[in-house]
Structure formats: structure tokens, C-alpha cells
């Protein structure tokens, strides 16, 4: 690979990392708003309406798409580095939000103390729960992705993309809802419904992102003349 191509590859990796970190941090900041999507009518699962989920779930699947793309093109080491950077960014954003919450608002502030606290006051618990679930899920996703990549000798991209994502998304959904119930943020009676609803929604999104993964992998392989299973080394 030429020096010019290496610089282009590093820039792509950098921008993918930026998108990953932004999606992760934003999902932790907006989680307290819930929305509903009922394409199948008013269906309930253990007392919770199907697809009644947090808006924080919307950018979250993007992080799994990006780590799969980085895993495929740049390798396991670089995917793990992005995950660790995302965790650091999330805790740093938590520190900033917590500091801003403690700082007293002026009398003329458009956003008062109560309003700010009602939106961001529970962010610490949410970020902790999300980070514990996310840390476990992402590392499992990367491990499973490369396991299937090794078994299939770099073929069947759809298989490793979906099998790794389905497993990790269930672990993520189960863990974060469990922790939020333990901390009293969500009533226990909604536990099973939210886990199933959130997991099914993530599966639906994961199936939609498979064609996107194929497209991006195809474009990057063509740009850098990569063979199936070949990775770009940025070292």
C-alpha cells in the first residue's frame, strides 16, 4: 500500500471512529425520551407495548455497524481501540453533564435548574448502566465477528455480521434494562416486555444495516484493492 493510500485509510478510520463516538455519546444523553412504533397494531409483550422503546436506541445500532465495518477492513485491534475510545468519551461527557447540573442557574437562564435536572439528572445512572452493558456487548460482538470470520475464511459476510450482532444486542438489551430496574429507573413489571421489545427492534435494525455493510465493504475493498478476508494495517 502506498503512503497516500495509507493516509486515506487512516482518515476513513478516524471518521468512522468519530461517527461511532458521537452515536454512542448521543444515545446516552437522549435515552430518557421514549417513543412508540406500532406497525403490527397494539401488541403487548409482558405488559409493555411492542416497540415502545427509548430514542437512545436509534443511534445505538450505528455503533455495531461501524465496529463490524472496522473489524472487516481494519481488524480486531482497531475495532477494540474504537470501543475503548467510545467508553472514555462517554464517561468524559458524563463528567461534563454532572458538572453542568451542579452549577446553579441564573434567574434569567432560559433553562432553569429543575428543567435541566429533569432531563440530565439521571444521566449518571443511565450512562453507568449503558456502559456496563455496552462494554460487555461490544467486546462480545467483536470476538464473535472474528470467530465467524475465521471459521468462514472471510466469506459469508452476512453471517458474521448478523450472528455477532444478534448475540451482542441481546446481551446489551438484557443488561441495561436489568441495571436500570435494579437502580429503580424502570419498574420491574416492565422488565421482560422491554427486553423483548428492545431486542426485537434491534434485530430489525440490524437486518436493515446488513446491505449497508455490504456496500461499504465493497467500496473500501475496491478502493484499496483488498482480497476477501484481507485487512488494512495502520501500524
TORZAVEX-277716 format. One line per 8 residues: number of its first residue (from 1); for each residue x, y, z of N, C-alpha, C. Coordinates in nm, 3 decimals. Layout:
BEGIN
NUM) X Y Z X Y Z X Y Z  ...
***
This chain:
BEGIN
1) 0.085 -0.120 0.000 0.000 0.000 0.000 0.088 0.125 0.000  0.055 0.221 -0.086 0.133 0.343 -0.094 0.109 0.431 0.028  0.198 0.527 0.047 0.183 0.619 0.160 0.055 0.701 0.149  0.019 0.737 0.026 -0.104 0.813 0.004 -0.226 0.730 0.043  -0.229 0.603 0.001 -0.341 0.516 0.036 -0.349 0.493 0.187  -0.234 0.484 0.251 -0.233 0.464 0.396 -0.293 0.585 0.468  -0.264 0.704 0.418 -0.321 0.826 0.477 -0.472 0.831 0.457  -0.517 0.792 0.338 -0.661 0.789 0.311 -0.729 0.687 0.402
9) -0.668 0.570 0.417 -0.724 0.466 0.503 -0.732 0.512 0.647  -0.629 0.581 0.694 -0.630 0.630 0.831 -0.738 0.736 0.851  -0.758 0.822 0.750 -0.863 0.924 0.758 -1.001 0.858 0.766  -1.023 0.753 0.688 -1.151 0.681 0.691 -1.172 0.620 0.829  -1.068 0.559 0.882 -1.076 0.500 1.016 -1.107 0.607 1.120  -1.046 0.723 1.106 -1.067 0.833 1.200 -1.212 0.882 1.196  -1.266 0.898 1.076 -1.404 0.945 1.064 -1.504 0.840 1.112  -1.475 0.714 1.085 -1.562 0.609 1.137 -1.561 0.609 1.290
17) -1.443 0.631 1.348 -1.433 0.641 1.494 -1.512 0.758 1.548  -1.508 0.871 1.476 -1.581 0.990 1.519 -1.732 0.966 1.515  -1.780 0.901 1.409 -1.922 0.868 1.400 -1.963 0.772 1.511  -1.877 0.676 1.539 -1.904 0.579 1.645 -1.918 0.648 1.780  -1.821 0.732 1.814 -1.821 0.800 1.944 -1.940 0.895 1.956  -1.971 0.968 1.849 -2.085 1.060 1.851 -2.215 0.984 1.874  -2.235 0.874 1.802 -2.357 0.794 1.817 -2.371 0.741 1.959  -2.260 0.695 2.015 -2.262 0.638 2.149 -2.295 0.743 2.254
25) -2.227 0.858 2.249 -2.248 0.963 2.348 -2.390 1.019 2.338  -2.437 1.043 2.216 -2.571 1.097 2.197 -2.677 1.001 2.248  -2.659 0.871 2.225 -2.758 0.774 2.271 -2.772 0.775 2.422  -2.661 0.804 2.493 -2.666 0.812 2.639 -2.731 0.941 2.689  -2.728 1.046 2.608 -2.783 1.175 2.650 -2.934 1.187 2.625  -2.984 1.114 2.525 -3.125 1.132 2.487 -3.214 1.017 2.532  -3.159 0.923 2.612 -3.227 0.798 2.642 -3.360 0.816 2.715  -3.380 0.929 2.786 -3.496 0.940 2.874 -3.628 0.964 2.800
33) -3.620 0.994 2.671 -3.743 1.007 2.593 -3.775 0.872 2.528  -3.899 0.826 2.545 -3.943 0.700 2.485 -4.041 0.729 2.372  -4.039 0.645 2.272 -4.132 0.661 2.160 -4.195 0.526 2.128  -4.299 0.528 2.048 -4.363 0.404 2.009 -4.369 0.393 1.858  -4.363 0.272 1.811 -4.374 0.241 1.669 -4.452 0.111 1.660  -4.574 0.118 1.610 -4.662 0.001 1.613 -4.710 -0.040 1.473  -4.617 -0.090 1.389 -4.657 -0.134 1.254 -4.746 -0.258 1.256  -4.747 -0.331 1.369 -4.825 -0.455 1.379 -4.948 -0.438 1.467
41) -4.985 -0.313 1.496 -5.101 -0.290 1.579 -5.064 -0.284 1.727  -5.165 -0.282 1.811 -5.143 -0.269 1.956 -5.112 -0.405 2.018  -4.987 -0.445 2.007 -4.941 -0.572 2.063 -4.861 -0.544 2.190  -4.891 -0.620 2.295 -4.818 -0.606 2.420 -4.736 -0.731 2.449  -4.619 -0.712 2.506 -4.532 -0.822 2.546 -4.503 -0.808 2.695  -4.561 -0.897 2.776 -4.546 -0.891 2.922 -4.583 -0.754 2.978  -4.689 -0.697 2.926 -4.739 -0.570 2.978 -4.679 -0.446 2.916  -4.578 -0.464 2.832 -4.515 -0.348 2.767 -4.549 -0.351 2.618
49) -4.598 -0.240 2.563 -4.631 -0.236 2.420 -4.509 -0.268 2.334  -4.529 -0.349 2.230 -4.420 -0.385 2.140 -4.366 -0.260 2.071  -4.234 -0.250 2.068 -4.164 -0.138 2.007 -4.198 -0.005 2.075  -4.211 -0.008 2.206 -4.218 0.115 2.284 -4.083 0.126 2.353  -3.993 0.200 2.289 -3.852 0.198 2.329 -3.796 0.339 2.340  -3.678 0.348 2.401 -3.612 0.476 2.419 -3.557 0.527 2.287  -3.558 0.660 2.268 -3.500 0.717 2.147 -3.348 0.695 2.144  -3.291 0.663 2.260 -3.148 0.634 2.266 -3.111 0.511 2.186
57) -3.211 0.428 2.153 -3.184 0.307 2.077 -3.161 0.337 1.929  -3.203 0.457 1.883 -3.194 0.490 1.741 -3.050 0.500 1.690  -2.962 0.576 1.758 -2.824 0.581 1.707 -2.739 0.462 1.749  -2.787 0.382 1.844 -2.706 0.275 1.900 -2.667 0.168 1.799  -2.760 0.121 1.712 -2.719 0.019 1.613 -2.609 0.066 1.519  -2.598 0.199 1.502 -2.492 0.252 1.416 -2.355 0.212 1.470  -2.343 0.206 1.604 -2.214 0.171 1.663 -2.175 0.028 1.628  -2.273 -0.063 1.622 -2.242 -0.202 1.588 -2.209 -0.215 1.439
65) -2.276 -0.137 1.356 -2.244 -0.138 1.213 -2.101 -0.090 1.192  -2.063 0.015 1.263 -1.928 0.072 1.246 -1.822 -0.024 1.297  -1.844 -0.086 1.414 -1.742 -0.179 1.464 -1.729 -0.301 1.373  -1.840 -0.346 1.313 -1.830 -0.457 1.218 -1.753 -0.415 1.093  -1.776 -0.294 1.048 -1.705 -0.243 0.931 -1.555 -0.227 0.960  -1.524 -0.172 1.077 -1.383 -0.156 1.115 -1.319 -0.294 1.133  -1.390 -0.387 1.194 -1.338 -0.523 1.211 -1.306 -0.587 1.076  -1.394 -0.568 0.979 -1.377 -0.630 0.849 -1.260 -0.570 0.771
73) -1.245 -0.439 0.778 -1.146 -0.370 0.694 -1.014 -0.345 0.768  -1.023 -0.309 0.896 -0.903 -0.268 0.970 -0.859 -0.369 1.078  -0.943 -0.466 1.109 -0.903 -0.571 1.201 -0.955 -0.554 1.342  -0.937 -0.660 1.419 -0.988 -0.670 1.555 -0.927 -0.566 1.648  -0.797 -0.544 1.637 -0.727 -0.449 1.724 -0.785 -0.309 1.712  -0.806 -0.264 1.589 -0.859 -0.129 1.567 -1.003 -0.117 1.614  -1.082 -0.223 1.600 -1.221 -0.220 1.648 -1.224 -0.205 1.799  -1.138 -0.278 1.868 -1.131 -0.268 2.014 -1.086 -0.129 2.058
81) -0.995 -0.068 1.983 -0.949 0.066 2.017 -1.062 0.168 2.010  -1.147 0.156 1.910 -1.260 0.248 1.896 -1.358 0.229 2.011  -1.381 0.105 2.051 -1.471 0.078 2.163 -1.420 0.143 2.290  -1.292 0.128 2.318 -1.233 0.186 2.438 -1.241 0.339 2.433  -1.216 0.396 2.315 -1.226 0.541 2.299 -1.369 0.589 2.323  -1.466 0.510 2.279 -1.607 0.545 2.299 -1.646 0.542 2.446  -1.593 0.447 2.520 -1.620 0.440 2.664 -1.560 0.561 2.734  -1.437 0.595 2.699 -1.373 0.713 2.758 -1.455 0.839 2.729
89) -1.499 0.854 2.604 -1.577 0.972 2.565 -1.708 0.979 2.641  -1.771 0.865 2.665 -1.898 0.862 2.736 -1.882 0.905 2.882  -1.779 0.854 2.948 -1.756 0.893 3.086 -1.713 1.039 3.097  -1.639 1.087 2.998 -1.599 1.228 2.999 -1.721 1.318 2.980  -1.812 1.279 2.890 -1.935 1.356 2.871 -2.020 1.353 2.997  -2.017 1.240 3.068 -2.090 1.230 3.194 -2.035 1.329 3.297  -1.904 1.343 3.301 -1.840 1.438 3.393 -1.883 1.581 3.362  -1.887 1.614 3.234 -1.928 1.749 3.192 -2.074 1.775 3.229
97) -2.161 1.680 3.200 -2.304 1.696 3.230 -2.327 1.707 3.379  -2.256 1.625 3.458 -2.271 1.629 3.604 -2.227 1.764 3.659  -2.116 1.816 3.607 -2.068 1.948 3.649 -2.168 2.057 3.614  -2.224 2.048 3.493 -2.322 2.147 3.449 -2.449 2.139 3.534  -2.485 2.019 3.578 -2.604 2.001 3.661 -2.585 2.062 3.799  -2.464 2.056 3.850 -2.434 2.110 3.983 -2.428 2.263 3.981  -2.380 2.319 3.871 -2.366 2.464 3.860 -2.504 2.530 3.869  -2.521 2.631 3.957 -2.651 2.697 3.973 -2.687 2.785 3.854
105) -2.813 2.780 3.815 -2.860 2.861 3.703 -2.890 3.003 3.750  -2.871 3.100 3.662 -2.906 3.238 3.693 -3.058 3.256 3.686  -3.107 3.370 3.736 -3.251 3.397 3.733 -3.304 3.411 3.591  -3.217 3.457 3.500 -3.261 3.481 3.363 -3.227 3.366 3.266  -3.172 3.258 3.321 -3.134 3.145 3.235 -3.256 3.084 3.167  -3.254 3.067 3.033 -3.368 3.005 2.962 -3.398 2.863 3.012  -3.296 2.793 3.060 -3.312 2.659 3.116 -3.276 2.664 3.264  -3.375 2.644 3.349 -3.352 2.651 3.493 -3.296 2.521 3.550
113) -3.269 2.525 3.681 -3.211 2.408 3.747 -3.302 2.285 3.739  -3.431 2.306 3.765 -3.525 2.193 3.766 -3.540 2.130 3.628  -3.550 2.215 3.525 -3.565 2.163 3.390 -3.441 2.085 3.347  -3.325 2.141 3.377 -3.200 2.075 3.338 -3.185 1.942 3.410  -3.218 1.943 3.541 -3.204 1.821 3.621 -3.303 1.713 3.578  -3.423 1.756 3.536 -3.523 1.657 3.495 -3.481 1.585 3.368  -3.401 1.650 3.283 -3.354 1.589 3.159 -3.224 1.514 3.179  -3.129 1.577 3.250 -2.996 1.520 3.264 -2.965 1.468 3.404
121) -3.057 1.484 3.497 -3.028 1.447 3.636 -3.000 1.300 3.657  -3.065 1.214 3.576 -3.045 1.070 3.592 -2.943 1.014 3.494  -2.870 1.105 3.427 -2.775 1.059 3.326 -2.666 0.971 3.385  -2.624 0.999 3.508 -2.515 0.921 3.568 -2.553 0.773 3.578  -2.673 0.746 3.627 -2.718 0.608 3.637 -2.731 0.545 3.499  -2.787 0.621 3.405 -2.808 0.569 3.271 -2.676 0.536 3.202  -2.580 0.628 3.213 -2.451 0.607 3.149 -2.379 0.488 3.211  -2.386 0.476 3.343 -2.322 0.362 3.408 -2.383 0.231 3.360
129) -2.515 0.225 3.361 -2.584 0.104 3.315 -2.554 0.075 3.169  -2.560 0.181 3.088 -2.536 0.165 2.945 -2.393 0.122 2.917  -2.297 0.181 2.989 -2.157 0.150 2.967 -2.123 0.007 3.008  -2.178 -0.039 3.117 -2.152 -0.176 3.159 -2.208 -0.274 3.056  -2.330 -0.247 3.011 -2.392 -0.333 2.910 -2.318 -0.322 2.777  -2.284 -0.201 2.742 -2.218 -0.175 2.614 -2.080 -0.237 2.609  -2.004 -0.221 2.717 -1.869 -0.277 2.722 -1.872 -0.427 2.699  -1.963 -0.494 2.768 -1.976 -0.639 2.754 -2.021 -0.676 2.613
137) -2.124 -0.607 2.564 -2.182 -0.641 2.434 -2.088 -0.616 2.318  -2.018 -0.503 2.320 -1.931 -0.471 2.207 -1.812 -0.564 2.197  -1.751 -0.596 2.309 -1.636 -0.686 2.304 -1.679 -0.827 2.262  -1.798 -0.868 2.305 -1.850 -0.997 2.261 -1.879 -0.994 2.111  -1.935 -0.882 2.064 -1.964 -0.865 1.921 -1.837 -0.879 1.838  -1.731 -0.813 1.880 -1.605 -0.816 1.805 -1.544 -0.957 1.809  -1.548 -1.021 1.926 -1.494 -1.156 1.938 -1.570 -1.253 1.847  -1.704 -1.247 1.851 -1.784 -1.337 1.769 -1.768 -1.308 1.620
145) -1.755 -1.180 1.586 -1.737 -1.142 1.446 -1.612 -1.207 1.389  -1.502 -1.197 1.462 -1.377 -1.253 1.413 -1.374 -1.406 1.423  -1.451 -1.460 1.517 -1.464 -1.606 1.523 -1.528 -1.658 1.395  -1.641 -1.597 1.355 -1.709 -1.641 1.234 -1.629 -1.607 1.109  -1.555 -1.497 1.115 -1.471 -1.461 1.000 -1.362 -1.566 0.979  -1.305 -1.614 1.088 -1.201 -1.718 1.082 -1.260 -1.850 1.036  -1.377 -1.887 1.088 -1.440 -2.014 1.053 -1.478 -2.017 0.905  -1.530 -1.905 0.854 -1.577 -1.899 0.715 -1.469 -1.855 0.617
153) -1.347 -1.835 0.670 -1.233 -1.793 0.586 -1.262 -1.662 0.511  -1.328 -1.570 0.580 -1.354 -1.439 0.523 -1.476 -1.432 0.434  -1.547 -1.545 0.414 -1.666 -1.545 0.329 -1.791 -1.526 0.415  -1.907 -1.516 0.349 -2.037 -1.506 0.416 -2.040 -1.389 0.515  -2.021 -1.271 0.463 -2.022 -1.150 0.545 -2.152 -1.135 0.622  -2.265 -1.168 0.559 -2.396 -1.155 0.624 -2.405 -1.240 0.750  -2.339 -1.357 0.748 -2.349 -1.449 0.860 -2.279 -1.392 0.983  -2.154 -1.348 0.970 -2.083 -1.296 1.087 -2.139 -1.163 1.131
161) -2.189 -1.083 1.038 -2.250 -0.955 1.074 -2.373 -0.975 1.162  -2.462 -1.064 1.120 -2.587 -1.084 1.193 -2.571 -1.172 1.316  -2.495 -1.280 1.307 -2.479 -1.368 1.422 -2.410 -1.298 1.537  -2.309 -1.219 1.507 -2.239 -1.146 1.615 -2.327 -1.037 1.672  -2.400 -0.966 1.585 -2.484 -0.855 1.631 -2.603 -0.904 1.712  -2.669 -1.012 1.667 -2.784 -1.062 1.740 -2.746 -1.101 1.883  -2.636 -1.171 1.897 -2.592 -1.216 2.030 -2.557 -1.098 2.119  -2.480 -1.005 2.066 -2.436 -0.891 2.146 -2.550 -0.796 2.179
169) -2.646 -0.781 2.086 -2.758 -0.691 2.111 -2.850 -0.746 2.220  -2.865 -0.878 2.225 -2.945 -0.936 2.333 -2.878 -0.913 2.467  -2.748 -0.936 2.474 -2.674 -0.915 2.598 -2.682 -0.769 2.640  -2.669 -0.678 2.544 -2.675 -0.534 2.574 -2.813 -0.496 2.626  -2.918 -0.539 2.557 -3.054 -0.504 2.597 -3.087 -0.561 2.734  -3.057 -0.688 2.755 -3.086 -0.754 2.883 -3.012 -0.685 2.998  -2.883 -0.656 2.978 -2.802 -0.600 3.086 -2.844 -0.458 3.122  -2.868 -0.374 3.021 -2.901 -0.234 3.050 -3.038 -0.222 3.116
177) -3.137 -0.303 3.071 -3.270 -0.299 3.133 -3.262 -0.354 3.276  -3.183 -0.459 3.295 -3.165 -0.516 3.428 -3.106 -0.414 3.525  -3.001 -0.343 3.481 -2.937 -0.245 3.568 -3.030 -0.127 3.598  -3.106 -0.083 3.497 -3.199 0.028 3.518 -3.312 -0.012 3.614  -3.352 -0.137 3.610 -3.453 -0.185 3.705 -3.394 -0.194 3.846  -3.271 -0.241 3.856 -3.204 -0.251 3.986 -3.190 -0.113 4.049  -3.157 -0.011 3.966 -3.139 0.124 4.017 -3.270 0.199 4.036  -3.384 0.135 4.003 -3.514 0.196 4.025 -3.558 0.293 3.918
185) -3.488 0.295 3.803 -3.525 0.387 3.695 -3.644 0.334 3.615  -3.662 0.202 3.612 -3.770 0.138 3.539 -3.836 0.037 3.632  -3.971 0.031 3.637 -4.038 -0.067 3.723 -4.013 -0.211 3.676  -3.999 -0.302 3.771 -3.967 -0.441 3.740 -4.073 -0.509 3.654  -4.198 -0.466 3.666 -4.304 -0.532 3.589 -4.288 -0.511 3.438  -4.207 -0.412 3.398 -4.184 -0.388 3.256 -4.057 -0.457 3.204  -3.987 -0.526 3.293 -3.855 -0.582 3.258 -3.860 -0.672 3.135  -3.940 -0.779 3.140 -3.942 -0.875 3.030 -3.993 -0.812 2.900
193) -4.095 -0.728 2.912 -4.150 -0.663 2.793 -4.050 -0.573 2.726  -3.975 -0.493 2.805 -3.878 -0.401 2.748 -3.758 -0.475 2.689  -3.718 -0.585 2.753 -3.607 -0.664 2.699 -3.645 -0.723 2.562  -3.761 -0.786 2.557 -3.804 -0.849 2.431 -3.830 -0.744 2.324  -3.899 -0.637 2.360 -3.931 -0.532 2.264 -3.804 -0.465 2.211  -3.713 -0.431 2.302 -3.588 -0.367 2.261 -3.503 -0.458 2.174  -3.496 -0.587 2.210 -3.416 -0.682 2.133 -3.473 -0.702 1.992  -3.606 -0.716 1.982 -3.668 -0.734 1.851 -3.648 -0.611 1.763
201) -3.656 -0.493 1.824 -3.635 -0.370 1.748 -3.491 -0.364 1.696  -3.395 -0.403 1.780 -3.255 -0.400 1.739 -3.227 -0.503 1.629  -3.293 -0.619 1.636 -3.278 -0.719 1.531 -3.327 -0.663 1.397  -3.442 -0.596 1.402 -3.498 -0.537 1.281 -3.401 -0.437 1.220  -3.342 -0.350 1.305 -3.246 -0.251 1.256 -3.119 -0.319 1.206  -3.075 -0.426 1.275 -2.954 -0.498 1.234 -2.971 -0.560 1.095  -3.090 -0.613 1.068 -3.116 -0.671 0.936 -3.112 -0.563 0.828  -3.157 -0.443 0.863 -3.154 -0.334 0.767 -3.012 -0.285 0.739
209) -2.923 -0.297 0.838 -2.788 -0.244 0.816 -2.695 -0.342 0.742  -2.739 -0.467 0.723 -2.656 -0.565 0.652 -2.626 -0.521 0.507  -2.727 -0.474 0.430 -2.694 -0.423 0.295 -2.597 -0.306 0.299  -2.608 -0.220 0.401 -2.516 -0.108 0.412 -2.373 -0.157 0.437  -2.359 -0.259 0.522 -2.227 -0.315 0.548 -2.167 -0.372 0.420  -2.248 -0.444 0.343 -2.201 -0.499 0.216 -2.154 -0.388 0.122  -2.231 -0.280 0.117 -2.197 -0.168 0.029 -2.065 -0.104 0.070  -2.051 -0.073 0.197 -1.929 -0.006 0.244 -1.806 -0.097 0.231
217) -1.823 -0.224 0.262 -1.711 -0.318 0.248 -1.670 -0.330 0.101  -1.769 -0.336 0.013 -1.739 -0.343 -0.131 -1.662 -0.221 -0.178  -1.707 -0.102 -0.136 -1.642 0.022 -0.178 -1.499 0.032 -0.125  -1.479 -0.007 -0.001 -1.345 0.001 0.058 -1.252 -0.104 0.000  -1.304 -0.224 -0.023 -1.220 -0.326 -0.087 -1.178 -0.284 -0.227  -1.271 -0.225 -0.300 -1.240 -0.179 -0.435 -1.140 -0.063 -0.432  -1.158 0.030 -0.337 -1.068 0.146 -0.328 -0.925 0.105 -0.295  -0.910 0.006 -0.204 -0.776 -0.032 -0.159 -0.731 -0.167 -0.216
225) -0.809 -0.218 -0.312 -0.771 -0.342 -0.381 -0.746 -0.456 -0.282  -0.844 -0.479 -0.194 -0.831 -0.582 -0.091 -0.897 -0.712 -0.137  -0.837 -0.823 -0.102 -0.897 -0.953 -0.126 -0.995 -0.985 -0.014  -1.080 -1.086 -0.035 -1.174 -1.127 0.068 -1.098 -1.174 0.192  -1.131 -1.116 0.307 -1.063 -1.152 0.430 -0.938 -1.070 0.460  -0.891 -0.994 0.361 -0.770 -0.913 0.381 -0.804 -0.786 0.458  -0.713 -0.744 0.545 -0.733 -0.625 0.628 -0.622 -0.523 0.603  -0.655 -0.397 0.632 -0.558 -0.288 0.619 -0.485 -0.270 0.752
233) -0.355 -0.274 0.748 -0.277 -0.249 0.869 -0.239 -0.102 0.874  -0.274 -0.036 0.985 -0.242 0.106 1.002 -0.117 0.126 1.088  -0.054 0.018 1.131 0.064 0.027 1.214 0.185 0.075 1.134
***
